[in-house]
Amino acid sequence: MEAKLKYLHTFKKGGQDYVFVRRWQKNCKAIKIESPIGSNDFFVEYAAAIAKQERLHGHQQLPKDNSDTLNWLITEYQNSPEWKALSKDTKKGKKGRFRYIRSAKPRGETLEFGEIDYTHIQRRHVYKLRAFAFEEGATEEKDGAPGKANNWIKDLSGLFRWAIKSGIAPDYFQNPCAGLGKLAEGPGYHTWTAEECKTFEDYWPIGTMQRLAYELLINTGARVSDAFRLGKVHEKKNTLTWKPAKTTEEHDEREEDEALEVSIPIHQNLRTAIDATPSGHLIYCATSHGTPFQSSKGFSQWFVEHKDKAGLPKQCVPHGLRKAAAKRLAEAGVGEFMLMSIMGWENPNQARVYIEKANRAKMAQKGMEMLSTEQNND
């Protein structure tokens, strides 16, 4: 060859010439070229070898301040206007998960995930990261944590969509999380039964702050992140109107539990509880010190503590009252879009689940009544 090609190396062994490609001197396995030098097949092998080594280099050590690392990209995102527009609780959750993603080292990898060149991350890398997150949540009772794994990938996918939309990522970059799908998470939160609701109502009478919190949750269907901050400022002409705090970034894909503005009449049971339990503040619910709750987490922990005093099982958590509210509405015969309006859902899939389940129960009951009637006629 008249000119030496970059990254091409030759040596003799046993009287035979060997040709190989090594793109980087360190942490880069040489690839042998089998075809004769100068042939068409030689150049095909040469190009393929360099491309393979560059793909694998995404898992080679890079400076932590390098503008191609995942660590750098996460930092840029957390300094962006889109990040600052998120709610306090959303940012806290994402920040914690990003911290774990940065330091994750999936099986067979030598680097932390945050040290990888994000433009080299492929579907197989994301799949291994999800498996790592799933296995991290394994206990004697369960094989892994599908919810945790799904949340990691959801946050990572949102990060990549932001990078593409903002123009930070190169034009050729594609989101490696797209189309990966979700791991099955099971039934999720327990829906409070009618018996469990009655147990709580019997223990905490009207006039207690605990009963007001309960009535607020079950008669509005509000998320805990909204219920703790509802108050007189959201009330007008016996109607509560609020913008749910749980919102997704503009660049995120639409999720099953997204929300729009909610506006619903105040149920009589809730009206009675509000009037019987003045907090002395614009916010309905207050702590034992008479001050508003500072976070949804604090409100949730307080509610669980007093739910336990009523003798309810561990599975009864505040979010389960939101599910109970949706179940009651579906069983009352509300339509798909009515349920969406009350619960604040934009995606109809969630509403259909509750309505179809309620309809099946009604049809089953009707069917058994018809069978009994037919047998009695005989």
Protein Blocks (a to p, Z undefined) as FASTA:
>chain_A
ZZdcehiacddeehiacddddfbfghpacdddfbdghiaklmmmmmmmmmmmmmmmmmgc
cdfkbckbfklmmmmmmmpmklmmpcfklmmmmmmmmmmmmmpccehiabdfklpcfklp
cfklmmmmmmmmmmmmgcfkbgbdfklmmmmmmmmmmmmmmmmmnomacfklccfkgonb
padebjmjadddfklmmmmmmmmcghiaklmmmmmmmmnopafklmmmgcfklggghiac
dddfbdcdfkbccdfkbccdddddddfklmmmmmmmcghiabfbdcfkopacfbfklmmm
mmmmmmmmnopafklcfklmmmmmmmmmmmnopafklmmmmnopablklmmmmmmmmmmm
mmmmmmmmmmmmmmmmZZ
